[in-house]
Amino acid sequence: MESTVYVVDDDGMVRTALLRLLASAGLKAHGFASADEFLRETLPGAPCCLLLDMKMPGSDGFEVVRRLEQRGDAIPVIFISGYGTIPVTVQAMKAGAHEFLTKPIEDERLLGAVQDALTIAGRNLHQRVEQAANTSRLEKLTPREREVLELAIGGLLNKQIATELGISEITVKVHKRRVMDKMQTRTLADLVRAAERLQIQSARQR
């Protein structure tokens, strides 16, 4: 998936310089003159990050971060500002900024921050896709299969699960195999890890 860097700065000369720098590094980049213009953009289903001027007319940097989080688009944000005071930097980090850079910015430092942000964006995207897939698989389980799952991840043997549910051991084996198939796991350890990612608690520990 091709990564995208968004640049939001109301200073046209700065915005153009940043876009040229990113392009020279082989990065796909789009520029916006205002935060409101950027917020109308639909973000792609691929790794992306945001180079964001902190102080602009209209919505400022903090407002942009807040609105991105509200709509579920919490991508890595690199704040850029001409005023790099310690209180402002601390405030930016508390707001969830990946990095805070003060103008003028060294090219290598900016490109390094962007590459780091895109790496994080890619990892976060992978985790979201994996979580969505696991959730979809879980929803395919029948109520009985869900019960078997919750007991199996607690380390109970087939015989113990059969006793707990009042069914035969053979039936337990059938249900467990279906659970493994639907959850796309090959071992009990894989199933336990998938359950942990979905925050599923075992119904009973061995």
Summary of the structure (lengths in Angstrom):
residues: 206
radius of gyration: 24.0
end to end distance: 43.7
largest distance: 74.1
contacts: 607
relative contact order: 0.10
helix: 55%
strand: 12%
